[in-house]
């Protein structure tokens, strides 16, 4: 009982120990660790009653005894159909379209369309993300302006639009019969919310190029999480590329630029938030991979996860009174409103482009496009916001992307080899 007051009392000292701009630390209540616990408490107020209800229905054997008007809803949320796919890959991705009947020009046009859509969506999303979280709004000659601080509201904006888009897509197109209990999406949803929150919050303490490079290195914790959650095994080249990525990231982070400003310095809080983002995101991908044992489409997964994401974020925002405060900020600054809406549109469109690209050309082509996008994002951020990169840092970036391309090449070779294996042999599972 004495740990929580002691922790809260130490937050101002922890915040003061870092060289953060005064506008970012107006009070100890603005410190990220305090807001993290407040948000977590809001999510717990929804998760705990939901958990107790699920246990109550299971102990009552409601699937056999319940016959009320709410029976279909409770059955779908708590029990599902419990019918799993024999092969995990059956529901993880829709069957990739074969280009036998299409002309070469048509395939090239589709590839350019996918690449342009992914680059435009996520490059715009990255630039806007840095603009919203690091710059002020309403600055005039007499007014210094104000910064938007509530990362959770941006997560809510992204999720509500993604939920709408996925719901409309599922309603207008034929989808596989859904069999997973709905509550199982909540685990991936909660980790996805926390990873997105850490991602937005980290931009207050680190530069955008640092964040992008950290995202590129998340294959390392994904492999570790795969070992723990799914008991996966990996090839030697996967460990080699993971080591190369870690070396490149270390070179970039340890390189020092002579003209670093307060807004671009990498602080301890930024590193902790990046670590939180990578850990939560690694859990999300592995949990979703396990959920795909139920026969479902990626859009159904997108819809299920975003249902709970909207529920968690809006509940937490209402409990804190932050929803109305953020809406008032939008009313005061029309520029922020445009940025927040465009941010959500880019996020939702980017997810749809991901599904379409993998469906048409496979995961290897998609990974190459997204790897190039990360390199372009670093270059664009440096050009627009003036981030400096030293020679050693640039060499570290080159090592990271060389390792990523090596990973894509090795994976494509392994897939070709696995197709030639006898039916009884199974290839090693990969990230």
C-alpha positions as CSV (number, residue, x, y, z in Angstrom):
1,X,0.0,0.0,0.0
2,X,3.0,2.3,0.5
3,X,4.5,1.6,-3.0
4,X,2.0,3.6,-5.0
5,X,2.2,6.9,-3.0
6,X,6.0,6.6,-3.0
7,X,6.0,6.0,-6.8
8,X,3.7,9.0,-7.4
9,X,5.8,11.2,-5.1
10,X,9.0,10.3,-7.1
11,X,7.5,11.1,-10.5
12,X,8.4,14.9,-10.4
13,X,12.0,14.0,-9.5
14,X,12.2,11.5,-12.4
15,X,10.8,14.1,-14.8
16,X,13.2,16.8,-13.5
17,X,16.1,14.5,-14.1
18,X,15.8,14.7,-17.9
19,X,16.4,17.7,-20.1
20,X,12.8,18.1,-21.4
21,X,11.4,21.3,-22.7
22,X,9.3,23.1,-19.9
23,X,6.2,23.0,-22.1
24,X,6.3,19.2,-22.0
25,X,6.4,19.1,-18.2
26,X,4.0,21.7,-17.0
27,X,3.2,19.6,-13.9
28,X,3.9,16.2,-12.4
29,X,0.5,15.1,-13.7
30,X,1.8,15.6,-17.3
31,X,4.6,13.1,-16.8
32,X,4.2,10.0,-19.0
33,X,4.5,7.4,-16.3
34,X,1.6,8.9,-14.3
35,X,-0.6,9.1,-17.4
36,X,0.3,5.5,-18.3
37,X,-1.0,4.3,-14.9
38,X,-4.1,6.5,-15.1
39,X,-4.9,5.0,-18.6
40,X,-4.2,1.5,-17.3
41,X,-6.6,2.1,-14.5
42,X,-9.2,3.1,-17.0
43,X,-8.7,0.0,-19.0
44,X,-8.8,-2.1,-15.9
45,X,-12.2,-0.7,-15.0
46,X,-13.5,-2.4,-18.1
47,X,-11.3,-5.5,-18.2
48,X,-12.0,-6.6,-14.7
49,X,-15.8,-6.6,-14.8
50,X,-15.6,-8.2,-18.3
51,X,-13.3,-11.0,-16.9
52,X,-15.7,-11.6,-14.0
53,X,-18.7,-11.9,-16.3
54,X,-16.9,-14.3,-18.6
55,X,-15.9,-16.5,-15.6
56,X,-19.5,-16.4,-14.3
57,X,-21.0,-17.6,-17.6
58,X,-18.4,-20.3,-18.0
59,X,-19.0,-21.6,-14.4
60,X,-22.7,-21.6,-14.9
61,X,-22.2,-23.6,-18.1
62,X,-24.3,-21.0,-19.9
63,X,-23.8,-22.6,-23.3
64,X,-25.9,-25.5,-22.2
65,X,-28.4,-23.9,-19.8
66,X,-28.9,-20.3,-21.1
67,X,-31.9,-19.6,-23.3
68,X,-32.5,-15.9,-22.7
69,X,-32.9,-13.2,-25.4
70,X,-29.2,-12.3,-24.9
71,X,-28.1,-15.9,-25.6
72,X,-26.7,-15.3,-29.2
73,X,-24.7,-12.3,-28.0
74,X,-23.3,-14.0,-24.9
75,X,-22.5,-17.1,-27.0
76,X,-20.6,-15.1,-29.6
77,X,-18.7,-13.0,-27.0
78,X,-17.8,-15.7,-24.5
79,X,-17.8,-19.0,-26.3
80,X,-17.8,-18.6,-30.1
81,X,-18.2,-21.6,-32.2
82,X,-14.8,-23.0,-31.1
83,X,-14.1,-24.4,-34.6
84,X,-10.5,-23.9,-35.5
85,X,-8.7,-24.3,-38.8
86,X,-6.6,-27.4,-39.2
87,X,-3.8,-25.4,-40.8
88,X,-3.0,-22.1,-39.2
89,X,-2.2,-20.5,-42.6
90,X,-5.7,-21.2,-43.9
91,X,-7.2,-18.2,-42.1
92,X,-4.2,-16.0,-41.6
93,X,-4.2,-14.6,-45.1
94,X,-6.6,-14.7,-48.0
95,X,-5.3,-16.8,-51.0
96,X,-2.9,-14.8,-53.0
97,X,-4.2,-14.0,-56.5
98,X,-2.2,-15.8,-59.2
99,X,-1.2,-13.5,-62.2
100,X,-1.7,-16.2,-64.8
101,X,-4.6,-14.5,-66.6
102,X,-3.4,-11.0,-66.1
103,X,-1.0,-9.2,-68.4
104,X,2.4,-8.1,-67.3
105,X,1.5,-4.4,-67.7
106,X,-1.6,-5.0,-65.5
107,X,0.6,-6.6,-62.8
108,X,3.1,-3.8,-62.9
109,X,0.3,-1.2,-62.6
110,X,-1.1,-3.1,-59.6
111,X,2.4,-3.2,-58.0
112,X,2.9,0.5,-58.5
113,X,-0.6,1.2,-57.2
114,X,0.1,-0.8,-54.0
115,X,3.6,0.7,-53.5
116,X,2.3,4.3,-54.1
117,X,-0.7,3.7,-51.7
118,X,1.5,2.3,-48.9
119,X,4.1,5.0,-49.3
120,X,1.6,7.9,-49.4
121,X,-0.4,6.5,-46.5
122,X,2.4,5.8,-44.1
123,X,4.8,8.6,-45.1
124,X,2.0,11.2,-44.6
125,X,1.0,9.4,-41.4
126,X,4.6,9.6,-40.1
127,X,5.0,13.3,-40.9
128,X,1.7,14.2,-39.3
129,X,2.5,12.1,-36.3
130,X,5.6,14.1,-35.6
131,X,3.9,17.4,-36.3
132,X,1.0,16.7,-33.9
133,X,3.2,15.5,-31.0
134,X,6.1,17.9,-31.2
135,X,4.9,21.3,-32.5
136,X,2.6,23.9,-31.1
137,X,-0.8,25.1,-32.4
138,X,-2.2,28.6,-32.4
139,X,1.2,30.3,-32.3
140,X,1.1,34.1,-32.9
141,X,3.3,37.1,-32.2
142,X,1.7,37.5,-28.8
143,X,0.6,33.9,-28.0
144,X,3.2,31.1,-27.8
145,X,0.5,28.6,-28.6
146,X,-0.1,25.2,-27.0
147,X,0.8,21.6,-27.6
148,X,-1.5,18.7,-27.8
149,X,-0.6,16.2,-25.0
150,X,-3.2,13.5,-24.9
151,X,-1.8,10.6,-27.0
152,X,-4.8,8.4,-26.1
153,X,-7.2,10.6,-27.9
154,X,-5.2,10.2,-31.1
155,X,-5.3,6.4,-30.6
156,X,-9.1,6.7,-30.2
157,X,-9.4,8.7,-33.4
158,X,-7.4,6.1,-35.4
159,X,-9.3,3.2,-34.0
160,X,-12.8,4.6,-34.5
161,X,-12.2,5.2,-38.2
162,X,-10.5,1.8,-38.6
163,X,-13.5,0.1,-36.9
164,X,-15.9,1.9,-39.3
165,X,-13.9,1.0,-42.4
166,X,-13.5,-2.7,-41.3
167,X,-17.2,-2.9,-40.4
168,X,-18.3,-1.6,-43.7
169,X,-15.9,-3.9,-45.6
170,X,-17.2,-6.9,-43.7
171,X,-20.8,-5.9,-44.3
172,X,-20.4,-5.4,-48.1
173,X,-18.1,-8.4,-48.9
174,X,-18.4,-12.1,-48.2
175,X,-16.4,-13.2,-45.2
176,X,-15.6,-16.6,-43.6
177,X,-18.0,-17.8,-40.9
178,X,-16.7,-16.2,-37.6
179,X,-15.9,-18.7,-34.9
180,X,-13.5,-17.0,-32.3
181,X,-15.0,-15.9,-29.0
182,X,-15.0,-12.1,-29.2
183,X,-13.4,-11.6,-25.8
184,X,-10.1,-13.0,-27.2
185,X,-9.7,-10.0,-29.4
186,X,-9.4,-7.8,-26.2
187,X,-5.9,-9.1,-25.5
188,X,-4.5,-8.0,-28.8
189,X,-6.6,-4.8,-28.6
190,X,-5.2,-3.8,-25.2
191,X,-1.6,-4.4,-26.3
192,X,-2.2,-2.6,-29.5
193,X,-3.6,0.4,-27.7
194,X,-0.6,0.5,-25.3
195,X,1.9,0.1,-28.2
196,X,0.3,3.0,-30.1
197,X,0.2,5.2,-27.0
198,X,3.9,4.5,-26.4
199,X,4.6,5.3,-30.0
200,X,2.9,8.7,-29.9
201,X,4.2,9.5,-26.4
202,X,7.8,8.7,-27.3
203,X,8.0,11.5,-29.9
204,X,8.0,14.0,-27.0
205,X,11.4,12.6,-25.9
206,X,13.1,11.2,-29.0
207,X,13.5,12.1,-32.6
208,X,11.4,10.5,-35.3
209,X,14.4,8.9,-37.1
210,X,15.3,7.1,-33.8
211,X,11.7,5.9,-33.5
212,X,11.6,4.6,-37.1
213,X,14.9,2.7,-36.6
214,X,13.6,1.2,-33.4
215,X,10.6,-0.1,-35.3
216,X,12.8,-1.6,-37.9
217,X,14.6,-3.5,-35.1
218,X,11.4,-5.0,-33.5
219,X,12.1,-8.3,-35.3
220,X,14.4,-9.1,-32.3
221,X,11.7,-8.9,-29.6
222,X,9.2,-10.5,-32.0
223,X,11.5,-13.5,-32.2
224,X,11.8,-13.6,-28.4
225,X,8.0,-13.3,-27.9
226,X,7.5,-16.0,-30.5
227,X,9.7,-18.3,-28.5
228,X,7.7,-17.6,-25.3
229,X,4.1,-17.4,-26.7
230,X,4.1,-19.8,-29.7
231,X,7.2,-21.9,-29.0
232,X,8.6,-21.2,-32.5
233,X,12.0,-22.1,-33.7
234,X,14.1,-20.0,-36.1
235,X,16.8,-20.5,-38.7
236,X,20.4,-19.3,-38.3
237,X,20.0,-16.5,-40.8
238,X,17.2,-15.0,-38.7
239,X,19.5,-14.8,-35.7
240,X,22.3,-13.3,-37.9
241,X,20.0,-10.6,-39.3
242,X,18.7,-9.9,-35.7
243,X,22.3,-9.3,-34.6
244,X,23.1,-7.1,-37.5
245,X,20.0,-5.0,-36.8
246,X,20.9,-4.6,-33.1
247,X,24.4,-3.5,-34.1
248,X,23.1,-1.0,-36.6
249,X,20.6,0.5,-34.1
250,X,23.4,0.7,-31.5
251,X,25.6,2.6,-33.9
252,X,22.8,5.1,-34.6
253,X,21.8,5.6,-31.0
254,X,25.4,6.0,-29.7
255,X,26.4,8.4,-32.5
256,X,26.4,12.0,-31.2
257,X,25.5,15.0,-33.4
258,X,27.1,18.4,-32.5
259,X,24.0,20.5,-32.9
260,X,21.3,18.5,-31.2
261,X,18.5,20.5,-29.8
262,X,16.2,19.7,-26.8
263,X,13.5,18.5,-29.2
264,X,15.7,15.8,-30.8
265,X,17.7,14.6,-27.8
266,X,17.2,10.9,-26.9
267,X,16.2,10.7,-23.2
268,X,15.8,7.8,-20.8
269,X,12.0,8.2,-21.0
270,X,12.1,8.0,-24.8
271,X,14.1,4.7,-24.6
272,X,11.7,3.3,-22.0
273,X,8.6,4.2,-24.2
274,X,10.2,2.7,-27.3
275,X,10.9,-0.5,-25.4
276,X,7.3,-0.5,-24.3
277,X,6.1,0.0,-27.8
278,X,8.2,-2.8,-29.1
279,X,7.2,-5.2,-26.3
280,X,3.5,-4.5,-26.7
281,X,3.6,-4.6,-30.5
282,X,5.5,-7.9,-30.4
283,X,2.8,-9.4,-28.2
284,X,0.0,-8.1,-30.5
285,X,1.5,-9.8,-33.6
286,X,2.0,-13.1,-31.9
287,X,-1.4,-13.1,-30.2
288,X,-3.1,-12.3,-33.6
289,X,-1.0,-15.1,-35.2
290,X,-2.5,-17.5,-32.6
291,X,-6.0,-16.1,-33.2
292,X,-5.7,-16.9,-36.9
293,X,-6.0,-20.6,-35.9
294,X,-9.7,-19.7,-36.1
295,X,-10.8,-19.4,-39.7
296,X,-11.1,-15.6,-40.2
297,X,-10.0,-13.0,-42.7
298,X,-7.6,-10.1,-41.9
299,X,-10.4,-7.6,-42.1
300,X,-12.4,-9.6,-39.5
301,X,-9.3,-9.4,-37.3
302,X,-9.1,-5.7,-37.9
303,X,-12.8,-5.3,-37.0
304,X,-12.6,-7.4,-33.8
305,X,-9.5,-5.7,-32.4
306,X,-10.8,-2.2,-33.2
307,X,-14.1,-2.9,-31.5
308,X,-12.4,-3.4,-28.1
309,X,-9.9,-0.6,-28.9
310,X,-12.7,1.9,-29.2
311,X,-14.4,0.5,-26.1
312,X,-11.2,0.8,-24.0
313,X,-10.1,4.2,-25.2
314,X,-13.5,5.9,-25.1
315,X,-14.1,4.5,-21.6
316,X,-10.8,5.7,-20.3
317,X,-11.1,9.1,-21.9
318,X,-14.6,9.6,-20.4
319,X,-13.5,8.5,-16.9
320,X,-10.6,11.0,-17.0
321,X,-12.7,13.8,-18.6
322,X,-10.1,14.0,-21.3
323,X,-12.5,13.4,-24.2
324,X,-14.2,16.8,-23.8
325,X,-10.9,18.5,-23.2
326,X,-9.5,17.1,-26.5
327,X,-12.7,18.0,-28.4
328,X,-12.3,21.6,-27.0
329,X,-8.7,21.6,-28.3
330,X,-10.0,20.6,-31.7
331,X,-12.5,23.4,-31.6
332,X,-9.8,25.9,-30.7
333,X,-7.4,24.8,-33.4
334,X,-8.9,23.8,-36.8
335,X,-5.4,22.9,-38.1
336,X,-5.1,20.2,-35.4
337,X,-8.6,18.9,-36.4
338,X,-7.4,18.5,-40.0
339,X,-4.2,16.8,-38.9
340,X,-6.0,14.4,-36.5
341,X,-8.6,13.4,-39.2
342,X,-6.0,13.0,-41.9
343,X,-3.9,10.9,-39.5
344,X,-6.8,8.6,-38.9
345,X,-7.6,8.4,-42.7
346,X,-3.9,7.5,-43.5
347,X,-3.9,4.8,-40.8
348,X,-7.1,3.1,-42.0
349,X,-6.2,3.4,-45.7
350,X,-2.7,2.0,-44.9
351,X,-4.2,-1.1,-43.3
352,X,-6.4,-1.7,-46.3
353,X,-3.4,-1.3,-48.6
354,X,-1.5,-3.9,-46.5
355,X,-4.3,-6.5,-47.0
356,X,-4.5,-5.8,-50.7
357,X,-0.7,-5.9,-51.3
358,X,-0.2,-9.2,-49.4
359,X,-3.2,-10.7,-51.2
360,X,-1.9,-9.7,-54.7
361,X,1.9,-10.1,-54.3
362,X,2.6,-11.9,-51.1
363,X,4.4,-11.0,-47.9
364,X,7.9,-10.7,-49.3
365,X,7.0,-7.9,-51.8
366,X,5.0,-6.1,-49.0
367,X,8.0,-6.3,-46.6
368,X,10.3,-4.8,-49.3
369,X,7.9,-1.9,-49.9
370,X,7.5,-1.2,-46.1
371,X,11.3,-1.4,-45.6
372,X,11.8,1.3,-48.3
373,X,9.1,3.3,-46.6
374,X,11.0,3.3,-43.3
375,X,14.1,4.6,-45.1
376,X,12.1,7.3,-46.9
377,X,10.4,8.3,-43.6
378,X,13.8,9.0,-42.0
379,X,14.9,11.0,-45.0
380,X,11.7,13.0,-45.1
381,X,11.7,13.7,-41.4
382,X,15.3,15.0,-41.6
383,X,14.5,17.2,-44.5
384,X,11.2,18.7,-43.0
385,X,12.1,18.9,-39.3
386,X,15.9,19.4,-39.6
387,X,17.1,16.3,-37.7
388,X,20.9,15.7,-38.0
389,X,22.5,12.3,-38.6
390,X,26.2,11.8,-38.3
391,X,28.4,9.5,-40.5
392,X,28.4,6.8,-37.9
393,X,24.6,7.1,-37.5
394,X,24.1,6.9,-41.3
395,X,26.3,3.8,-41.4
396,X,24.1,2.3,-38.7
397,X,21.0,3.0,-40.7
398,X,22.6,1.4,-43.7
399,X,23.5,-1.8,-41.7
400,X,19.9,-2.0,-40.4
401,X,18.3,-1.8,-43.8
402,X,20.9,-4.1,-45.3
403,X,19.9,-6.7,-42.7
404,X,16.2,-6.2,-43.4
405,X,16.7,-6.8,-47.1
406,X,18.9,-9.8,-46.4
407,X,16.1,-11.1,-44.2
408,X,13.5,-10.7,-47.0
409,X,15.8,-12.5,-49.5
410,X,16.5,-15.4,-47.1
411,X,12.9,-15.8,-46.3
412,X,11.9,-15.9,-50.0
413,X,14.6,-18.6,-50.6
414,X,13.2,-20.7,-47.7
415,X,9.7,-20.5,-49.1
416,X,10.8,-21.7,-52.5
417,X,12.7,-24.6,-50.8
418,X,9.7,-25.5,-48.6
419,X,7.5,-25.9,-51.7
420,X,9.9,-28.6,-52.9
421,X,9.8,-30.5,-49.6
422,X,7.9,-33.9,-49.4
423,X,4.4,-33.7,-47.9
424,X,5.6,-35.2,-44.6
425,X,8.2,-32.5,-44.0
426,X,7.3,-29.1,-42.5
427,X,9.5,-26.0,-42.7
428,X,10.6,-24.2,-39.6
429,X,8.2,-21.5,-38.5
430,X,9.4,-17.9,-39.1
431,X,8.5,-14.5,-37.8
